[in-house]
């Protein structure tokens, strides 16, 4: 019988990991996005909408001649065909700001969008934690380092594609489910006053995502079979997936959105949303 180490104290390391240090100040993140996403499109990958909006937003700023009217209408503009949709506008203004191309008006607009994102996202956080913003801010008083890390994660999160392999049914994580999974189960973000409690990940913040992707890849045949039939995919309780000393609950909606992911107690059932 396999041991369940869900109550084990301390951090775990992912087996067979090789860490490569990269200086983000010397990395052209937008060039990398064009190279990686462009390569996947060329190779026939099924790309989720959020990845295409992000990719074509980069092209729109850096290589505008490569963005056709059809692409603009499909991925970047609202129905009026001249106003950027909110996701595209945020990305475009962010790129211009980081590249020192933004006008004063564009900088002000980006500031407005950041403020709106903060309000919208903390409404989701309040719901997921069962707390008011005032209670959440108390984490800043008791543990300012954890609060800053949580705040930055909330503000910088982008809808994230979790499948690294070629598939017609990519799995992704949106902000609502990110808030649920990480703020409830990542110990450094947990606030004791929260009415919603769960098992905690035993990994660092950056490694939690990697564990998710590794497990999704191991289960890709089962996941693709369910999603190809328009069915959600669940793995929990006695069927939970065993990885590095823990059993994990996994729940993916029929459209590929990750709904639940957490280490489970022995025989645990699926959580309510």
C-alpha positions as CSV (number, residue, x, y, z in Angstrom):
1,X,0.0,0.0,0.0
2,X,1.3,3.5,-0.9
3,X,1.9,6.0,1.9
4,X,-0.1,9.2,1.9
5,X,2.1,12.0,3.2
6,X,-0.5,14.7,3.1
7,X,0.1,15.7,6.7
8,X,3.9,15.7,6.4
9,X,5.5,19.0,7.4
10,X,8.0,20.9,5.2
11,X,8.5,21.4,1.5
12,X,8.8,18.7,-1.1
13,X,11.0,18.7,-4.2
14,X,9.8,17.3,-7.5
15,X,11.8,14.2,-8.4
16,X,14.3,14.4,-11.3
17,X,14.3,18.2,-11.4
18,X,17.0,20.2,-13.1
19,X,16.9,23.9,-12.3
20,X,18.1,26.4,-14.9
21,X,18.6,30.0,-13.8
22,X,17.4,32.7,-16.2
23,X,17.9,36.4,-15.7
24,X,14.4,37.9,-16.5
25,X,16.0,41.3,-17.2
26,X,18.0,39.7,-20.1
27,X,15.1,37.8,-21.5
28,X,12.9,39.1,-24.4
29,X,9.6,37.7,-23.1
30,X,7.6,39.0,-26.0
31,X,10.1,37.6,-28.5
32,X,9.9,34.2,-26.7
33,X,6.1,34.3,-26.9
34,X,6.2,35.0,-30.6
35,X,8.6,32.1,-31.1
36,X,6.9,29.5,-28.9
37,X,3.3,30.3,-29.7
38,X,4.0,30.9,-33.4
39,X,5.8,27.6,-33.6
40,X,2.8,25.8,-32.1
41,X,0.4,27.4,-34.5
42,X,2.7,26.4,-37.4
43,X,2.8,22.9,-36.1
44,X,-1.0,22.6,-36.0
45,X,-1.5,22.8,-32.2
46,X,-5.1,23.6,-31.0
47,X,-4.6,27.0,-29.3
48,X,-7.1,28.2,-26.7
49,X,-8.5,31.7,-27.3
50,X,-6.6,33.4,-24.5
51,X,-3.3,32.3,-26.0
52,X,-4.2,33.6,-29.5
53,X,-5.4,36.9,-28.1
54,X,-2.1,37.3,-26.3
55,X,0.0,36.2,-29.3
56,X,-1.7,38.5,-31.8
57,X,-1.6,41.4,-29.3
58,X,2.2,41.0,-29.4
59,X,2.2,40.9,-33.2
60,X,-0.1,44.0,-33.3
61,X,2.5,46.0,-31.4
62,X,5.8,44.6,-32.7
63,X,5.0,43.3,-36.2
64,X,1.7,45.1,-37.2
65,X,2.1,44.2,-40.9
66,X,1.6,40.5,-39.9
67,X,-1.8,41.2,-38.4
68,X,-4.6,40.9,-41.0
69,X,-8.0,42.5,-40.8
70,X,-9.5,39.1,-40.2
71,X,-7.2,38.5,-37.2
72,X,-8.0,41.9,-35.8
73,X,-11.8,41.2,-36.0
74,X,-11.5,37.7,-34.7
75,X,-9.1,38.1,-31.8
76,X,-8.4,41.8,-31.0
77,X,-11.4,44.0,-31.6
78,X,-14.9,44.4,-30.4
79,X,-17.8,44.3,-32.8
80,X,-17.2,47.9,-33.8
81,X,-14.0,46.7,-35.5
82,X,-11.9,49.6,-34.0
83,X,-11.9,49.2,-30.2
84,X,-9.6,46.6,-28.7
85,X,-11.3,44.1,-26.4
86,X,-10.2,44.3,-22.8
87,X,-7.8,41.4,-22.8
88,X,-6.1,42.6,-26.0
89,X,-6.0,46.2,-24.8
90,X,-4.4,45.3,-21.5
91,X,-1.7,43.2,-23.3
92,X,-1.1,45.9,-26.0
93,X,-0.7,48.7,-23.4
94,X,1.5,46.5,-21.2
95,X,3.8,45.8,-24.1
96,X,4.0,49.4,-25.0
97,X,4.7,50.4,-21.5
98,X,7.5,47.9,-21.0
99,X,9.0,48.8,-24.4
100,X,8.8,52.5,-23.5
101,X,6.4,53.1,-26.4
102,X,3.3,54.2,-24.5
103,X,2.0,57.7,-24.7
104,X,1.0,59.5,-21.5
105,X,-2.6,58.8,-22.4
106,X,-1.9,55.1,-22.9
107,X,-0.1,55.0,-19.6
108,X,-3.1,56.6,-17.9
109,X,-5.4,54.0,-19.6
110,X,-3.2,51.2,-18.4
111,X,-3.3,52.5,-14.9
112,X,-7.1,52.5,-15.1
113,X,-7.2,48.9,-16.3
114,X,-4.9,47.8,-13.5
115,X,-7.1,49.4,-11.0
116,X,-10.2,47.8,-12.5
117,X,-8.4,44.4,-12.5
118,X,-7.6,44.8,-8.8
119,X,-11.2,45.5,-7.9
120,X,-12.6,42.7,-10.1
121,X,-10.1,40.1,-8.9
122,X,-10.4,40.8,-5.2
123,X,-14.2,40.4,-5.5
124,X,-13.4,36.9,-6.7
125,X,-10.9,36.4,-3.9
126,X,-13.5,37.5,-1.3
127,X,-15.9,34.9,-2.6
128,X,-13.4,32.1,-2.8
129,X,-12.1,32.7,0.7
130,X,-15.4,33.7,2.4
131,X,-13.7,36.9,3.6
132,X,-13.9,40.6,3.1
133,X,-11.0,42.6,1.6
134,X,-10.4,44.0,5.1
135,X,-9.9,40.5,6.5
136,X,-7.7,39.6,3.6
137,X,-5.6,42.7,4.2
138,X,-4.9,41.4,7.8
139,X,-2.5,38.9,6.2
140,X,-0.4,42.0,5.3
141,X,-0.2,42.9,9.0
142,X,0.6,39.4,10.3
143,X,2.9,38.3,7.4
144,X,3.7,41.1,4.9
145,X,6.1,38.9,2.9
146,X,3.3,36.3,2.2
147,X,0.8,39.1,1.5
148,X,3.0,40.7,-1.1
149,X,3.6,37.3,-2.8
150,X,-0.2,36.7,-2.8
151,X,-1.0,40.1,-4.1
152,X,1.5,39.9,-6.9
153,X,0.2,36.4,-7.9
154,X,-3.3,37.7,-8.0
155,X,-2.5,40.8,-10.1
156,X,-0.1,39.1,-12.5
157,X,-2.0,35.9,-13.2
158,X,-3.0,35.3,-16.8
159,X,-5.3,32.5,-18.0
160,X,-2.8,29.6,-18.2
161,X,-2.7,26.7,-20.7
162,X,-1.5,23.7,-18.7
163,X,-1.0,21.1,-21.4
164,X,2.5,21.1,-22.9
165,X,1.7,18.4,-25.5
166,X,-0.1,18.6,-28.8
167,X,-3.8,17.9,-28.3
168,X,-7.2,19.0,-29.6
169,X,-8.4,19.4,-26.0
170,X,-6.0,21.7,-24.1
171,X,-6.5,22.1,-20.4
172,X,-6.4,25.6,-18.9
173,X,-6.7,27.5,-15.6
174,X,-8.6,30.8,-15.4
175,X,-8.5,33.3,-12.6
176,X,-11.5,32.1,-10.7
177,X,-10.2,28.6,-10.4
178,X,-6.7,29.8,-9.8
179,X,-8.0,31.8,-6.8
180,X,-9.9,28.7,-5.5
181,X,-7.0,26.3,-5.9
182,X,-4.1,28.4,-4.8
183,X,-5.7,30.6,-2.1
184,X,-7.3,27.6,-0.5
185,X,-4.5,25.1,-0.8
186,X,-1.2,26.9,-1.1
187,X,-0.1,27.4,2.5
188,X,1.6,30.8,2.2
189,X,-1.6,32.3,0.8
190,X,-3.9,30.7,3.4
191,X,-5.6,33.1,5.8
192,X,-6.7,31.4,9.1
193,X,-9.9,33.4,9.3
194,X,-11.1,31.9,6.0
195,X,-14.3,29.8,6.2
196,X,-13.0,27.6,3.4
197,X,-10.3,25.2,4.4
198,X,-8.5,22.3,2.6
199,X,-5.3,20.3,2.5
200,X,-2.2,22.3,1.7
201,X,0.3,21.8,-1.1
202,X,3.7,20.7,0.1
203,X,5.5,22.4,-2.7
204,X,6.7,25.9,-3.4
205,X,4.5,28.3,-5.4
206,X,6.3,27.7,-8.7
207,X,6.4,23.9,-8.3
208,X,2.6,23.6,-7.7
209,X,1.9,24.5,-11.3
210,X,4.6,22.0,-12.5
211,X,3.0,19.2,-10.4
212,X,-0.4,20.0,-12.0
213,X,1.1,19.8,-15.5
214,X,3.0,16.6,-14.8
215,X,-0.1,14.9,-13.6
216,X,-2.2,16.2,-16.5
217,X,0.4,14.8,-18.9
218,X,0.4,11.4,-17.2
219,X,-3.4,11.3,-17.5
220,X,-3.7,12.8,-21.0
221,X,-5.2,9.7,-22.7
222,X,-8.0,9.5,-20.1
223,X,-8.5,13.3,-20.1
224,X,-8.7,13.5,-23.9
225,X,-11.1,10.5,-24.1
226,X,-13.5,12.3,-21.8
227,X,-13.2,15.8,-23.3
228,X,-13.5,14.4,-26.9
229,X,-16.9,13.1,-25.8
230,X,-18.0,16.4,-24.4
231,X,-17.7,15.0,-20.8
232,X,-15.9,16.4,-17.8
233,X,-13.0,14.5,-16.3
234,X,-12.8,13.6,-12.6
235,X,-10.3,11.7,-10.5
236,X,-10.8,11.6,-6.7
237,X,-11.3,9.4,-3.7
238,X,-10.0,5.9,-4.1
239,X,-9.2,6.7,-7.7
240,X,-7.1,9.8,-6.8
241,X,-3.9,10.1,-8.7
242,X,-0.8,9.1,-6.7
243,X,2.3,11.3,-7.2
244,X,5.4,11.7,-4.9
245,X,3.7,10.6,-1.7
246,X,0.2,12.2,-2.2
247,X,-3.1,11.3,-3.8
248,X,-4.6,14.1,-5.8
249,X,-8.1,15.1,-6.7
250,X,-8.4,16.4,-10.3
251,X,-11.6,17.8,-11.9
252,X,-11.6,19.2,-15.4
253,X,-14.7,20.7,-17.0
254,X,-15.9,19.5,-20.4
255,X,-14.4,22.6,-22.1
256,X,-10.9,21.9,-20.6
257,X,-11.1,24.3,-17.6
258,X,-9.4,23.0,-14.5
259,X,-11.9,23.2,-11.7
260,X,-10.2,21.4,-8.8
261,X,-6.7,20.2,-8.0
262,X,-5.5,19.4,-4.5
263,X,-3.9,16.8,-2.3
264,X,-6.5,14.7,-0.7
265,X,-7.0,12.9,2.6
266,X,-7.4,9.2,2.3
267,X,-10.8,8.4,0.7
268,X,-11.6,12.1,0.2
269,X,-14.5,13.0,-2.0
270,X,-14.8,15.8,-4.6
271,X,-15.0,19.3,-3.2
272,X,-18.0,21.5,-3.9
273,X,-17.3,24.5,-6.1
